[in-house]
Amino acid sequence: MDYVLQTLRDIENAGLYRTLIESRVKGAKAFRPDEFFNFASNDYLGISAKADWQDEFLDYVRNSKDLGFVMGSTSSRLLAGDNPAFEILEDFLSELYSSASGTKKSVLLFNGGYHANTGILPALLDKGDLVLCDRLSHASIMDSLKLMPCAWKRYKHSDYDNLRFLLAENAGKYERIFIVTESVFSMDGDLSRLHRLAELKREFGAYLYIDEAHGAGVFGDMGLGLAEAQNILADVDVLMCTLGKAFASQGAFAVCSEAFKELLVNRCRPFIFSTAMAPICAIWTRFVIGKALGMREERTHLERISGKFFGDLRGAFGSERVLGGSQICALVAGSNESVSKLSSALAREKIWAPAIRYPTVPKNTARIRFSLNADMTYESVSEISERIVKIASAVL
């Protein structure tokens, strides 16, 4: 075990040591165990704090005569685990995205976003294909590249001229080309110009894969994501949405064609070889999304407070240090040591905003990522941003 201890010491010396901190999140607040102002969770709509929703759902489960056998998943869906709850949720989501896009869409559930991202593309692609991926896409997408049966390249972050160059350079050399990106980048908080990606897809006859993990629930009139907001749902071949962030549940789903869904059921290893999620999670998800469709005021409020917070920090530290444009705002500290000091200073003031370090972000770009949620008031965000500017100015 000496090598394990030495490895842990090396991690600690590099400023990369991680520990688990027990916590409970309730909208704008987090308890660990003291009360903190919560910038650490992805509960963007504040749904996890809605006790009345939870009570209504539990009453529904208790009183329904049609919800037998919903607690245990029992096995993979291809064995004995294909509970009717999954088809109910998939059909509901399929109808939503089909209606919003004007095209027939199918949906397949997964146990989580990482689970989905690492399995979908390797299942859909073959040796004669090519993936062109945004350089700052999530780690799960980066990890999926290692599993690809085909070639892949990364284009410069949100540089669509660079992407177009790569598309033109490789046109005709491959059977299929997939363009892959996040809609809302999880560590920078900036937004993809999805309409531009849709134009490039059409120009070169490519396929488009969008990770909406941080866009689903937050953007669009119905909260279906940035692809809905930018009116390009019909152009997206695979849309991956997580359920553990704005929708306050567990799991993920892929929106795609029926043919792609059938191929995933037959070739996607994380789907085939994983035990299904608990059916109760699917029933809760159906309940939550049904209500979240109407949370337009919350989405507008979240946009307003996010703009206020982002403006205050960028005004104090400039555009090179403050990244964002969504409900995610990143303050770049640089070194691991600097960001750890800043996170500790914020924690002393009961502000929970953990340090984000390499390899989650590139080296020397360690940062504090502030995630806002609709449970925060405009007044509290205005007050807390002033405190953060004061603390960060003293530390950085």
C-alpha positions in Angstrom: 0.0 0.0 0.0 3.0 2.3 0.1 2.5 3.4 -3.5 -1.1 4.4 -2.7 0.0 6.6 0.2 2.7 8.1 -1.9 0.2 8.8 -4.7 -2.1 10.5 -2.2 0.8 12.6 -0.9 1.7 13.6 -4.5 -2.0 14.6 -5.1 -2.0 16.7 -1.9 1.3 18.4 -2.7 0.0 19.4 -6.1 -3.0 21.1 -4.5 -5.4 18.6 -6.0 -6.5 16.6 -3.0 -10.3 16.1 -2.8 -12.5 15.1 0.1 -16.2 14.4 0.5 -18.2 16.9 2.6 -21.6 15.9 3.9 -24.2 18.5 2.9 -27.9 19.1 2.4 -29.1 21.6 -0.2 -32.3 23.6 0.0 -32.4 26.0 -2.9 -30.4 29.1 -2.1 -29.1 27.5 1.1 -26.8 24.6 1.9 -26.1 23.0 5.2 -22.7 21.4 5.9 -23.8 21.3 8.8 -23.8 25.1 9.3 -26.0 27.2 6.9 -24.2 28.5 3.8 -25.2 30.6 0.8 -25.3 27.9 -1.9 -23.3 28.4 -5.1 -22.2 24.8 -5.3 -25.3 22.8 -6.6 -26.8 22.6 -10.0 -30.4 22.9 -8.7 -31.0 25.7 -11.1 -34.8 26.0 -10.7 -34.8 25.4 -7.0 -37.0 22.3 -7.3 -35.1 20.3 -4.7 -36.4 22.8 -2.1 -40.1 22.4 -3.0 -41.5 20.4 -0.1 -45.0 20.9 -1.4 -44.1 19.1 -4.7 -42.6 16.3 -2.7 -45.7 15.9 -0.6 -48.0 16.0 -3.6 -45.8 13.3 -5.3 -45.7 11.0 -2.3 -49.5 11.3 -1.9 -49.9 10.4 -5.6 -47.6 7.3 -5.2 -49.4 6.2 -2.0 -52.9 6.5 -3.5 -52.3 5.3 -7.1 -53.4 1.7 -7.8 -51.3 1.6 -11.0 -47.8 2.0 -9.4 -47.0 -1.4 -8.2 -43.3 -2.6 -8.1 -41.7 0.8 -8.5 -38.9 0.8 -5.9 -36.4 -1.8 -7.1 -34.9 -1.8 -10.5 -34.1 -5.6 -10.3 -31.9 -5.8 -13.3 -30.9 -4.2 -16.7 -33.8 -3.2 -18.9 -32.9 -5.9 -21.4 -33.4 -8.6 -18.7 -36.2 -8.2 -16.1 -35.8 -4.5 -15.4 -37.9 -2.8 -18.1 -40.5 -1.4 -15.8 -43.5 0.3 -17.4 -42.5 3.5 -15.7 -39.6 3.9 -18.1 -41.8 3.7 -21.2 -44.3 6.2 -19.7 -41.5 8.7 -19.2 -39.9 8.1 -22.6 -43.2 8.4 -24.4 -43.9 11.7 -22.5 -40.5 13.2 -23.4 -40.8 11.9 -27.0 -44.1 13.7 -27.4 -42.6 16.9 -26.0 -39.6 17.0 -28.2 -41.5 15.9 -31.3 -44.0 18.6 -30.8 -41.4 21.3 -30.1 -39.2 20.3 -33.1 -41.8 19.4 -35.6 -40.1 16.1 -36.3 -40.6 12.6 -34.9 -38.3 12.1 -31.9 -37.7 9.0 -29.8 -36.2 9.0 -26.3 -34.0 6.5 -24.4 -33.3 6.7 -20.6 -29.9 6.4 -19.1 -28.6 6.2 -15.5 -26.7 9.5 -15.7 -25.1 12.0 -18.1 -21.7 10.5 -17.8 -23.1 7.1 -18.4 -24.9 8.4 -21.5 -22.0 10.4 -23.0 -19.5 7.7 -22.7 -21.8 5.2 -24.4 -23.8 6.9 -27.1 -21.2 8.0 -29.6 -19.1 4.8 -29.5 -22.4 2.9 -30.2 -23.5 5.0 -33.1 -20.1 5.3 -34.9 -17.9 2.9 -36.9 -14.4 2.8 -38.2 -15.0 4.9 -41.2 -16.5 7.9 -39.3 -15.1 11.1 -37.7 -15.9 13.1 -34.6 -15.2 16.8 -34.4 -15.6 17.9 -30.8 -15.4 21.2 -29.1 -12.1 21.4 -27.1 -13.8 22.3 -23.8 -16.6 19.7 -23.9 -17.3 17.8 -20.7 -14.9 15.1 -19.4 -17.5 12.4 -20.1 -17.3 13.4 -23.8 -13.5 13.5 -23.7 -13.6 10.0 -22.1 -15.9 8.7 -24.8 -13.3 9.7 -27.5 -11.0 7.1 -26.0 -13.7 4.5 -26.7 -14.4 5.5 -30.2 -13.9 3.0 -33.0 -13.2 5.9 -35.4 -11.0 9.0 -35.8 -11.7 12.2 -33.8 -10.4 15.7 -33.7 -11.0 18.7 -31.4 -11.8 22.1 -32.7 -10.9 25.3 -30.9 -13.5 26.3 -28.3 -16.5 27.9 -29.9 -14.4 28.7 -33.0 -16.8 27.9 -35.8 -14.3 29.1 -38.5 -11.9 26.4 -37.2 -14.7 23.9 -37.2 -15.7 24.8 -40.8 -12.1 24.4 -41.8 -12.0 20.9 -40.4 -15.3 20.0 -42.0 -14.1 21.2 -45.4 -10.7 19.5 -45.0 -12.3 16.1 -44.1 -15.4 16.2 -46.4 -15.5 13.1 -48.5 -12.8 11.2 -46.5 -15.3 9.6 -44.0 -18.6 7.9 -44.1 -20.1 10.2 -41.5 -19.0 13.2 -39.5 -20.4 14.0 -36.1 -20.2 17.5 -34.6 -20.2 17.3 -30.8 -20.6 20.1 -28.3 -22.1 21.2 -25.0 -24.9 23.8 -25.2 -23.9 25.5 -21.9 -20.3 24.8 -21.1 -20.2 23.5 -17.5 -16.9 25.1 -16.4 -17.0 28.4 -18.4 -20.7 29.0 -18.4 -20.7 30.3 -21.9 -23.2 29.4 -24.6 -22.8 27.6 -27.9 -24.1 29.3 -31.0 -26.2 26.3 -31.9 -27.8 27.9 -34.9 -24.3 28.2 -36.4 -23.6 24.6 -35.8 -26.9 23.7 -37.4 -25.9 25.7 -40.5 -22.5 23.8 -40.7 -24.3 20.5 -40.2 -26.6 21.2 -43.1 -23.8 22.6 -45.3 -21.6 19.5 -45.0 -24.2 16.8 -44.4 -22.9 16.1 -40.9 -24.6 14.9 -37.8 -25.1 17.0 -34.6 -24.7 15.8 -31.0 -25.5 18.3 -28.2 -25.0 17.8 -24.5 -27.8 19.9 -22.8 -26.8 18.9 -19.3 -26.8 22.5 -18.1 -29.3 23.8 -20.6 -32.3 21.5 -20.0 -34.8 23.1 -17.7 -33.1 26.5 -17.9 -33.5 27.7 -21.5 -36.4 27.7 -23.9 -40.1 28.6 -23.4 -40.8 25.1 -22.1 -37.4 24.6 -20.6 -36.4 22.0 -23.1 -32.9 23.5 -23.4 -30.8 25.9 -25.5 -31.7 24.0 -28.7 -35.3 24.9 -28.1 -34.4 28.5 -27.3 -32.3 28.8 -30.5 -35.0 27.0 -32.5 -32.8 24.2 -33.9 -34.3 21.1 -32.3 -35.2 19.7 -35.7 -31.5 19.8 -36.7 -30.2 17.9 -33.7 -29.5 14.2 -34.3 -28.8 13.4 -30.6 -29.7 15.6 -27.7 -28.4 14.4 -24.3 -30.1 15.9 -21.2 -29.4 15.1 -17.6 -32.1 14.8 -14.9 -30.0 15.5 -11.8 -29.5 19.2 -12.3 -32.5 21.6 -13.1 -35.0 18.7 -12.9 -33.9 17.6 -9.4 -34.0 13.9 -10.2 -31.6 11.2 -11.3 -30.5 9.9 -14.6 -30.4 11.2 -18.2 -32.1 10.8 -21.5 -31.2 10.9 -25.2 -33.5 12.4 -27.8 -32.9 10.9 -31.2 -34.5 9.1 -34.2 -36.2 5.8 -33.6 -33.5 4.1 -35.7 -30.7 5.6 -33.5 -32.7 4.5 -30.4 -32.8 0.9 -31.6 -29.1 1.0 -32.4 -28.4 2.2 -28.9 -30.5 -0.5 -27.3 -28.4 -3.1 -29.3 -24.9 -1.5 -29.1 -24.6 1.0 -26.2 -22.6 -0.9 -23.6 -23.5 1.3 -20.6 -27.2 0.8 -21.4 -26.9 -2.9 -22.1 -24.7 -3.9 -19.1 -26.1 -1.5 -16.4 -28.9 -2.2 -14.0 -31.8 0.2 -14.7 -32.5 3.2 -12.5 -35.1 2.7 -9.8 -38.6 3.1 -11.5 -39.6 5.5 -8.7 -37.0 8.0 -10.2 -38.7 7.8 -13.6 -42.1 8.5 -12.0 -40.8 11.4 -10.1 -39.1 12.8 -13.2 -42.3 12.6 -15.1 -44.0 14.5 -12.3 -41.3 17.2 -12.1 -40.9 17.9 -15.8 -44.7 18.1 -16.1 -44.6 21.0 -13.7 -41.3 22.5 -14.8 -42.7 23.1 -18.3 -44.6 26.0 -16.8 -41.8 27.6 -14.8 -41.3 30.5 -17.2 -41.2 33.0 -14.4 -38.5 31.1 -12.6 -36.4 30.9 -15.8 -36.8 34.6 -16.4 -35.9 35.4 -12.8 -32.8 33.1 -13.0 -31.7 34.9 -16.2 -32.1 38.3 -14.4 -30.2 37.4 -11.2 -27.5 35.7 -13.2 -27.0 38.8 -15.3 -26.7 40.9 -12.2 -24.2 38.6 -10.6 -22.1 38.2 -13.8 -22.1 42.0 -14.3 -20.9 42.7 -10.8 -18.0 40.3 -11.0 -17.0 41.2 -14.5 -17.1 44.9 -13.6 -14.7 44.2 -10.7 -12.3 41.7 -12.3 -12.7 42.0 -16.1 -13.5 39.7 -18.9 -10.3 37.6 -18.8 -11.0 36.5 -15.2 -14.8 36.3 -15.2 -16.4 33.8 -17.6 -20.0 33.1 -18.2 -23.2 34.2 -19.9 -25.6 31.8 -18.2 -26.6 30.7 -14.7 -22.9 29.6 -14.4 -20.3 32.3 -13.6 -16.6 31.4 -13.3 -14.0 33.5 -11.5 -10.6 32.4 -12.7 -7.9 32.4 -9.9 -5.1 30.8 -11.9 -3.1 28.5 -9.6 -4.5 25.7 -7.4 -3.1 27.5 -4.3 -4.9 30.7 -5.2 -8.2 29.1 -5.8 -8.0 27.1 -2.6 -7.3 30.2 -0.6 -10.2 32.0 -2.2 -12.6 29.1 -1.6 -11.5 28.9 2.0 -12.0 32.6 2.4 -15.5 32.4 1.0 -16.3 29.4 3.2 -15.3 31.4 6.3 -18.0 33.9 5.3 -20.5 31.1 4.9 -20.5 31.2 1.1 -20.2 27.7 -0.4 -18.4 27.9 -3.7 -15.9 25.0 -4.1 -12.6 25.3 -6.0 -12.5 23.8 -9.5 -9.0 22.6 -10.4 -7.2 20.6 -13.0 -8.0 18.1 -14.5 -11.6 19.4 -14.4 -10.3 22.6 -16.1 -7.0 23.2 -17.9 -3.8 23.8 -15.9 -3.4 27.3 -14.5 -7.0 28.1 -15.0 -8.3 27.0 -11.5 -11.5 28.8 -10.7 -14.5 29.3 -8.5 -17.6 28.3 -10.3 -20.7 30.0 -9.0 -24.0 28.2 -9.9 -27.1 30.3 -9.4 -30.6 29.1 -8.9 -34.1 30.5 -9.1 -34.6 30.2 -5.3 -32.2 33.2 -4.8 -33.7 36.7 -4.6 -32.4 39.6 -6.6 -31.6 41.4 -3.3 -29.6 38.5 -1.9 -27.6 38.1 -5.1 -26.8 41.8 -5.2 -25.6 41.7 -1.6 -23.6 38.5 -1.9 -21.9 39.7 -5.1 -20.6 42.7 -3.2 -19.2 40.5 -0.5 -17.6 38.2 -3.0 -15.9 41.1 -4.8 -14.5 42.3 -1.5 -13.3 38.9 -0.4 -11.7 38.0 -3.8 -10.0 41.4 -4.1 -8.3 40.8 -0.8 -7.2 37.2 -1.8 -6.3 37.4 -5.5 
